[in-house]
């Protein structure tokens, strides 16, 4: 009962739950759709929504023309405030791709 939203556990979590838990996606289903659509990679490999992510993994995902890359530092027990995101991940880079060089959708 005295748990705070910043508590973490060792081990792993599903990638769709982790993306939702650290507030990179508004809903878990949007996170799962992004993973299923090939927009999310763990350690440069395309994965399924049920794939586990653990501390030390590099997560890369694309949203529009922006590519985000971050390193998982912890697995949150539950979804917490956005300000706590820095406790569970480290951003590496945010690269904007040129929309003219993207393949047609």
Secondary structure, DSSP 8 states (H G I E B T S, - for coil): ----TT-EESSEEEHHHHHHHTTSSSSHHHHHHHHHTT-EEETTEE--TT-EEETT-EEEEEETTEEEEEEE--EESS---GGGHHHHEEEEEEEE--GGGS---
